[in-house]
Every structure is written in structure tokens, then in C-alpha cells.
Amino acid sequence: MFSILLVMLIIVAVFMIAIILLQKSEGSGMSGASAASMFGGALTGAAAGNFLTRATAWLATIFFVLCALLALVSAKTANNTGVSDLRQELTADAVSEQSPAPVDVTDK
């Protein structure tokens, strides 16, 4: 489940990067030449801004939902594995401090 969500998150991130780069900025960005040529002029003008803005909002929402789901799945799998590595190390240190050191009783 974790792997599927992670792959989906990466795909959404790549799409979101592409959509953000296509948006028109003050410096005209990539949208000036590439959007008109790739989409045959369909993404130019006000329609392009409206579509790209909505697509960015939807992709950002999906991105944050996937991040939350990944965090929940990760926390759930960490709890199912039992004791964490840090807790095992801390309890091992505490046990070693409590046990007395071995005494050498050999006669010389």
C-alpha cells in the first residue's frame, strides 16, 4: 500500500510541476511558446489561465491528501512491527546499566 501511494505521489508531483511551469508569469515563463505549440493554441489567453489554475488547485489538494495518507500508513506499519529500533536500543542501554559488571574471581 505504501509503495502504491508513493508512486501516485510522485506522479502527481511531476504533473503539478509541469502545470506550474506552463502557467503564465510576469516574465511569460514557458507558457508563451510551449503551451501554444503543444496544445494548438487551446491553452492561450483567459481559458488557459482558468484551466491551469484549477488543475493546479486540484493537483495540490491530491498531493496533500496523498501525503497525509502516506503518513498514516507509515505510522500504522511502524506500530505493527512492534518495538522500534530506538526503543530497543534505549532498553538495551538501560538493562546494561542496571546489571552489575562481571567480577573476575580467578586467583593469581
Buried (B, 14 or more C-beta within 10 A) or exposed (E): EEEEBBEBBEEBEEBBEEBBEBBBEEEEBBBEEEBBEEEEEEBBEEEBBEBBEEBBEBBBEBBEEBEEBBEEBEEEEEEEEEEEEEEEEEEEEEEEEEEEEEEEEEEE
